[in-house]
Structure formats: C-alpha cells, structure tokens
Amino acid sequence: MEAWKKAVVAGSIGAATVLFLKSRYAAGVLATGVGLAVLASEYPEKFDRVRRSLPDYFDRGMKVMEMAERAGRRIASQSSLDWGEFGV
C-alpha cells in the first residue's frame, strides 16, 4: 500500500475515534467510511468476500438476539416480572 493511502486510513481512523468520543456520530461514520473506501480500493477481493458473507453474520446475530429474548422472557416469567416494566 502506498504511503499516502496508509496516511489517509490512519487519519480517518484517528478522526473517527475523536469524533465518536465527542458524540459527533454522523461525522465519525463519514470518517470511517473514507478509511474503508481507501482500504476497499486497495484490497477489492477481500472486501468482496466480506460483502458476500455479511448476510450470514446478520442471520447469526439475529439468532443470538432471539435466544437472548427467549431467555429473558423465561427469567421474567420465573420471577413474575412484568415486561411492561422494561418497556417491552
């Protein structure tokens, strides 16, 4: 990777970190996107592989969330809590 690309990636990561810490989330996401775009231009085959595998990661994440929800409901029913207390 060329030196200027490394500098852009490092700078965008640093800027995004500072922006997220200052609660400027939209600007942080934009700075992160710039760094990711530079990385994607340098390594397109790796990003294509990640892009193709994203649906699998989302499916797995949804399954984990569903299991956590069921466990929470069981715990609440065992302790006779009302889900309305939690805003659910």
C-alpha positions in Angstrom: 0.0 0.0 0.0 1.3 3.4 -0.9 2.3 5.8 1.9 -0.4 8.3 1.2 -3.1 5.6 1.4 -1.7 4.5 4.8 -1.8 8.1 6.0 -5.5 8.5 4.8 -6.5 5.3 6.6 -4.7 6.2 9.8 -6.0 9.7 9.7 -9.6 8.6 9.1 -9.4 6.1 12.0 -8.0 8.7 14.3 -10.5 11.3 13.2 -13.4 8.9 13.6 -12.2 8.0 17.1 -12.1 11.6 18.2 -15.5 12.3 16.6 -17.2 9.3 18.2 -15.7 10.3 21.6 -17.2 13.8 21.1 -20.6 12.3 20.2 -20.4 13.5 16.6 -21.6 10.2 15.3 -22.6 11.2 11.7 -19.2 12.7 11.2 -17.5 9.7 12.7 -19.3 7.4 10.4 -18.3 9.5 7.5 -14.6 9.5 8.5 -14.8 5.7 9.0 -16.3 5.4 5.5 -13.4 7.3 3.9 -10.9 4.9 5.5 -12.9 1.9 4.5 -13.2 3.2 0.9 -9.5 3.6 0.6 -8.9 0.1 2.0 -11.6 -1.3 -0.4 -9.8 0.3 -3.3 -6.5 -1.4 -2.3 -8.0 -4.8 -1.4 -11.1 -5.3 -3.5 -11.1 -9.1 -3.4 -11.1 -9.2 0.4 -13.9 -6.7 0.7 -15.9 -8.6 -1.9 -15.6 -11.8 0.2 -16.7 -9.9 3.3 -19.6 -8.3 1.5 -20.8 -11.7 0.3 -20.6 -13.2 3.9 -22.5 -10.3 5.6 -26.0 -11.9 5.3 -24.6 -15.0 7.2 -23.3 -12.7 10.0 -26.6 -10.9 10.2 -28.5 -14.2 10.4 -26.3 -15.5 13.2 -26.7 -12.2 15.1 -30.5 -12.4 14.8 -30.4 -16.0 16.1 -28.4 -14.9 19.1 -30.7 -12.0 19.8 -33.8 -14.3 19.6 -32.2 -16.7 22.1 -31.4 -13.8 24.4 -35.0 -12.6 24.2 -36.4 -16.1 25.0 -34.0 -16.4 27.9 -35.1 -13.0 29.2 -38.8 -13.9 28.9 -38.2 -17.2 30.8 -36.3 -15.4 33.6 -39.1 -12.8 33.8 -41.8 -15.4 33.9 -40.0 -17.3 36.6 -39.6 -14.2 38.7 -43.1 -12.9 37.9 -41.8 -9.7 36.5 -44.0 -7.8 34.0 -42.3 -7.0 30.7 -44.0 -3.6 30.7 -41.6 -2.5 33.4 -38.8 -2.8 30.8 -40.7 -1.0 28.0 -41.1 -4.3 26.0 
